[in-house]
Amino acid sequence: MNRTSPIQIIFILGICIHGLTVSMGQEFFEIRGRAVDSDSGDTLSVRLYIESETGDFFHAVSGSREGKAIPYSKIRNNGSIEVHTSLSAHPFVAKLLPREYTISAERGKEYLAASKQLIVSRNGEPEEITLSLKRWINMAERGWYSGETHVHRTVEELPTLMLAEDLNVAFPLTAWVTDTQATPNLNSKNPDPVPPAKLIGVDSTHVIWPVNTEYEIFTVNQFRV
């Protein structure tokens, strides 16, 4: 009796799954695009949303080897939905089902958001879109810089996120203390190690100070409050 090798089983299973996916109308098609400054035409780092007509959300990836794409997905019981991708200043790629979509790009508070409607068709050519964002003010030129002291994201993610939001200074919460007898270094509830107290430069106008503690006290002298 001939035995089927594990590799053959995986290959056969892959063919079956692909056939089932296509037969159920779940074949994905690739779109490409980029977000640009409407005045200069330069590619921007942005937060990208892709929502289908049926209310489904999709993430994008970077279309460049040098690029970064950081997905974020929070769907809460109260109906709050936040699904987007933070992109570096490179083209993006997304694989989408044949449907109608709204694709939107945001970049902080100093740019007006841009959106486009897109229909992905089985018979159409690969789609390429450009989202043009208009800058309505430049606060840094006036000597004002944006900052956030309560950031619940990792230090590794922040360079891409900050550029996508055009956030000049970020203080990520690298320690979380819930007991009055605890110290950030020894009893932090944050699973990530606290980085050294050293300024991290993203570029000439965006920096990270990585030592920041959130004191959210649940226990006082061993008593739950």
C-alpha positions as CSV (number, residue, x, y, z in Angstrom):
1,M,0.0,0.0,0.0
2,N,1.4,3.4,-1.0
3,R,1.5,6.1,1.6
4,T,1.0,9.7,0.8
5,S,3.8,11.8,2.1
6,P,3.2,14.9,4.3
7,I,4.4,17.2,1.5
8,Q,1.8,15.6,-0.9
9,I,-0.9,16.0,1.7
10,I,-0.1,19.7,2.1
11,F,0.0,20.2,-1.6
12,I,-3.3,18.5,-2.2
13,L,-4.9,20.3,0.7
14,G,-3.7,23.6,-0.7
15,I,-5.2,22.9,-4.1
16,C,-8.5,22.0,-2.5
17,I,-8.6,25.1,-0.3
18,H,-7.7,27.3,-3.3
19,G,-10.5,25.7,-5.4
20,L,-13.0,26.1,-2.6
21,T,-12.0,29.7,-2.1
22,V,-12.4,30.6,-5.7
23,S,-15.7,28.6,-6.0
24,M,-17.2,30.5,-3.1
25,G,-16.4,33.8,-4.7
26,Q,-13.6,34.6,-2.3
27,E,-10.9,35.2,-4.8
28,F,-8.8,38.3,-3.9
29,F,-7.5,40.9,-6.3
30,E,-4.6,43.2,-5.8
31,I,-4.8,47.0,-5.8
32,R,-1.9,49.4,-5.5
33,G,-1.9,53.1,-4.4
34,R,-0.2,55.9,-2.6
35,A,-1.0,58.9,-0.6
36,V,0.5,62.2,-1.7
37,D,0.7,65.8,-0.6
38,S,-1.6,67.7,-3.0
39,D,0.9,70.6,-3.4
40,S,4.3,68.9,-3.7
41,G,3.2,65.5,-5.0
42,D,5.5,63.8,-2.4
43,T,4.4,60.5,-1.1
44,L,3.2,60.8,2.5
45,S,3.2,58.5,5.6
46,V,-0.5,58.1,6.5
47,R,-3.1,56.1,8.4
48,L,-5.1,54.1,5.8
49,Y,-8.7,52.8,6.0
50,I,-10.2,50.3,3.6
51,E,-13.9,49.6,4.1
52,S,-16.1,47.5,1.8
53,E,-19.8,48.2,1.0
54,T,-20.7,45.4,3.3
55,G,-18.9,46.9,6.3
56,D,-15.8,44.7,6.3
57,F,-12.4,46.2,6.8
58,F,-9.1,45.3,5.2
59,H,-5.4,46.0,5.9
60,A,-2.8,47.1,3.5
61,V,0.9,46.3,3.3
62,S,3.8,48.3,2.0
63,G,4.5,48.1,-1.7
64,S,8.2,48.7,-1.1
65,R,10.9,46.6,0.6
66,E,12.0,49.7,2.5
67,G,8.5,50.5,3.6
68,K,6.6,49.8,6.9
69,A,3.0,48.9,7.4
70,I,1.6,48.5,10.9
71,P,-2.0,47.1,11.2
72,Y,-4.3,48.1,14.0
73,S,-7.6,46.3,14.8
74,K,-9.9,47.0,17.7
75,I,-13.6,45.9,17.5
76,R,-15.3,46.5,20.8
77,N,-18.6,45.2,22.2
78,N,-20.1,48.7,22.3
79,G,-20.0,48.8,18.5
80,S,-16.8,50.9,18.3
81,I,-14.7,49.7,15.3
82,E,-11.2,50.9,14.5
83,V,-9.3,49.1,11.8
84,H,-6.6,50.8,9.9
85,T,-3.0,50.5,8.7
86,S,-0.2,53.0,9.5
87,L,2.0,53.3,6.5
88,S,5.5,54.8,5.9
89,A,5.9,57.2,3.0
90,H,5.9,54.5,0.3
91,P,3.2,53.0,-2.1
92,F,0.8,50.5,-0.5
93,V,-0.7,47.2,-1.7
94,A,-4.0,45.5,-0.6
95,K,-5.7,42.3,-1.7
96,L,-9.4,42.8,-1.9
97,L,-12.5,40.8,-2.8
98,P,-14.6,41.9,-5.8
99,R,-16.7,44.6,-4.1
100,E,-17.1,48.3,-3.8
101,Y,-14.8,50.0,-1.3
102,T,-14.1,53.4,0.4
103,I,-10.4,53.9,0.8
104,S,-9.4,56.8,3.0
105,A,-6.1,58.3,4.2
106,E,-5.5,60.6,7.2
107,R,-2.4,62.3,8.4
108,G,-2.8,64.0,11.8
109,K,-4.7,67.2,12.3
110,E,-2.9,69.5,9.8
111,Y,-4.0,67.6,6.7
112,L,-7.5,67.2,5.3
113,A,-8.4,63.6,4.9
114,A,-8.8,62.1,1.4
115,S,-11.2,59.4,0.3
116,K,-12.0,57.5,-2.9
117,Q,-14.6,55.0,-4.0
118,L,-13.3,52.0,-5.8
119,I,-14.9,49.0,-7.4
120,V,-12.8,45.9,-7.6
121,S,-13.9,43.6,-10.4
122,R,-12.9,40.1,-11.4
123,N,-12.6,41.2,-15.0
124,G,-10.9,44.6,-14.5
125,E,-7.3,45.5,-14.7
126,P,-5.2,45.8,-11.5
127,E,-6.3,49.0,-9.8
128,E,-4.0,51.9,-9.0
129,I,-5.2,54.8,-7.0
130,T,-3.8,58.1,-5.6
131,L,-5.1,59.8,-2.5
132,S,-4.3,63.5,-2.5
133,L,-4.2,65.1,0.9
134,K,-4.3,68.9,1.3
135,R,-2.3,70.5,4.1
136,W,-4.3,73.4,5.5
137,I,-1.8,74.6,8.2
138,N,1.8,74.0,9.2
139,M,2.1,74.6,12.9
140,A,5.8,73.6,13.1
141,E,6.6,76.6,10.8
142,R,5.0,78.8,13.4
143,G,7.0,77.3,16.3
144,W,4.3,74.9,17.6
145,Y,4.9,71.2,17.9
146,S,2.5,68.4,18.7
147,G,3.0,65.9,21.6
148,E,1.2,63.0,23.3
149,T,2.1,61.8,26.8
150,H,-0.3,58.8,27.0
151,V,0.6,56.5,24.2
152,H,-0.4,52.8,24.4
153,R,1.8,51.5,21.6
154,T,5.2,49.9,21.6
155,V,8.5,51.8,21.1
156,E,9.2,49.7,18.0
157,E,6.0,50.7,16.3
158,L,6.2,54.4,17.1
159,P,8.5,55.7,14.4
160,T,6.0,54.6,11.7
161,L,3.0,55.7,13.7
162,M,4.4,59.1,14.6
163,L,5.1,60.0,11.0
164,A,1.7,58.7,9.9
165,E,0.1,61.0,12.5
166,D,2.7,63.8,12.1
167,L,3.1,63.6,15.9
168,N,6.4,65.4,16.9
169,V,6.9,64.1,20.4
170,A,5.6,60.9,21.9
171,F,5.9,59.5,25.5
172,P,4.9,55.8,25.3
173,L,3.7,54.2,28.5
174,T,6.6,51.8,29.0
175,A,5.6,51.0,32.6
176,W,2.2,50.4,34.3
177,V,1.9,50.4,38.1
178,T,-1.3,49.3,39.9
179,D,-0.1,49.0,43.5
180,T,1.0,51.8,45.8
181,Q,3.9,49.6,47.0
182,A,5.2,48.9,43.5
183,T,7.9,50.7,41.5
184,P,8.0,50.9,37.7
185,N,11.3,49.0,37.5
186,L,10.5,46.1,39.8
187,N,6.8,45.6,39.7
188,S,5.6,46.9,36.4
189,K,2.5,45.2,34.9
190,N,3.8,46.1,31.4
191,P,5.3,42.9,29.8
192,D,7.8,44.8,27.7
193,P,11.2,45.7,29.3
194,V,11.6,49.4,30.1
195,P,14.1,50.9,27.6
196,P,17.0,53.1,28.8
197,A,16.2,56.7,29.4
198,K,17.6,58.0,26.2
199,L,16.0,60.3,23.6
200,I,15.1,58.4,20.4
201,G,15.2,60.4,17.2
202,V,12.9,59.5,14.4
203,D,14.0,62.4,12.2
204,S,14.9,66.0,12.8
205,T,11.3,67.0,14.0
206,H,10.0,63.7,15.5
207,V,11.4,62.3,18.8
208,I,10.4,59.6,21.4
209,W,11.1,59.8,25.1
210,P,10.7,56.1,26.1
211,V,10.5,56.3,29.9
212,N,6.9,56.9,31.0
213,T,4.8,55.3,33.7
214,E,1.0,55.1,34.0
215,Y,-0.1,54.9,37.7
216,E,-3.5,53.2,37.7
217,I,-3.9,52.3,41.3
218,F,-6.0,49.2,42.1
219,T,-4.3,48.1,45.4
220,V,-3.4,50.2,48.5
221,N,-1.5,48.5,51.3
222,Q,-2.5,45.1,49.9
223,F,-6.2,46.0,49.9
224,R,-8.1,46.1,46.6
225,V,-9.8,49.5,46.0
